[in-house]
């Protein structure tokens, strides 16, 4: 596999181990993702994130929220949750 071996704080398995065992784990990972998509439900264990705000320019005031870049993945999660609530 050619992807970089980087780890993230919330990763339950070190990346090198996942890459070495992918042929064994892939069916289980696929089943979990497919079940989540089918049920429209994400397991609580997968709803954690570490968000590091990035300021747009180093000269801007750090106490003003609009001076930070919006994290697109957070916007997407909020949109999906809001969309699901509107459908119920």
C-alpha positions as MATLAB code, in Angstrom:
seq = 'XXXXXXXXXXXXXXXXXXXXXXXXXXXXXXXXXXXXXXXXXXXXXXXXXXXXXXXXXXXXXXXXXXXXXXXXXXXXXXXXXXXXXXXX';
ca = [
       0.000    0.000    0.000;
       1.440    3.362   -1.012;
      -0.366    5.698    1.418;
       1.726    7.333    4.142;
       1.956    5.683    7.560;
       0.599    8.531    9.674;
      -1.295    8.076   12.911;
      -3.916   10.246   14.557;
      -4.533   10.647   18.284;
      -7.957    8.990   18.124;
      -6.881    6.048   15.939;
      -7.693    2.823   17.810;
      -5.071    0.883   15.817;
      -1.627    2.116   14.732;
      -1.586    2.793   10.984;
       1.311    0.429   10.302;
      -0.644   -2.431   11.934;
      -3.820   -1.584   10.012;
      -1.897   -1.568    6.728;
      -0.267   -4.917    7.535;
      -3.617   -6.498    8.507;
      -5.852   -4.805    5.953;
      -6.562   -8.018    4.047;
      -8.039   -9.495    7.254;
      -9.784   -6.364    8.600;
     -11.232   -4.956    5.373;
     -14.419   -7.089    5.342;
     -15.220   -6.008    8.923;
     -14.492   -2.338    8.242;
     -16.628   -2.494    5.090;
     -19.504   -4.151    6.976;
     -19.387   -1.490    9.723;
     -19.397    1.394    7.238;
     -22.162   -0.171    5.130;
     -24.310   -0.828    8.225;
     -23.857    2.793    9.344;
     -24.874    4.071    5.909;
     -27.824    1.684    5.689;
     -29.153    2.506    9.181;
     -28.320    6.223    9.039;
     -26.606    5.823   12.385;
     -22.970    6.291   13.377;
     -21.724    4.363   16.441;
     -21.022    6.580   19.453;
     -17.415    5.392   19.443;
     -16.972    7.036   16.023;
     -18.415   10.434   17.021;
     -15.243   11.889   18.528;
     -13.015   14.518   16.974;
     -10.092   16.704   17.863;
     -10.519   20.087   16.226;
      -7.634   22.529   16.056;
      -8.827   25.969   14.981;
      -6.642   27.721   12.412;
      -6.442   31.497   12.349;
      -6.701   33.044    8.871;
      -3.723   35.392    9.346;
      -1.226   35.594   12.180;
      -1.883   39.335   12.499;
      -5.582   38.886   13.319;
      -7.011   39.013   16.842;
      -7.233   35.490   18.290;
     -10.237   36.267   20.513;
     -12.540   36.940   17.505;
     -14.137   33.734   16.176;
     -14.642   35.001   12.617;
     -10.842   35.270   12.266;
     -10.597   31.475   12.199;
     -11.001   29.129    9.241;
     -14.074   26.898    9.355;
     -13.347   23.172    9.473;
     -15.300   21.706    6.518;
     -15.780   18.287    8.135;
     -17.519   19.916   11.093;
     -19.810   21.866    8.749;
     -20.649   18.609    6.951;
     -21.473   16.787   10.208;
     -23.727   19.636   11.347;
     -25.473   19.665    7.968;
     -26.050   15.903    8.005;
     -27.424   15.978   11.557;
     -29.710   18.919   10.747;
     -30.906   17.242    7.563;
     -31.743   14.028    9.415;
     -33.696   15.939   12.077;
     -35.765   17.680    9.384;
     -36.717   14.344    7.815;
     -38.122   12.877   11.054;
];
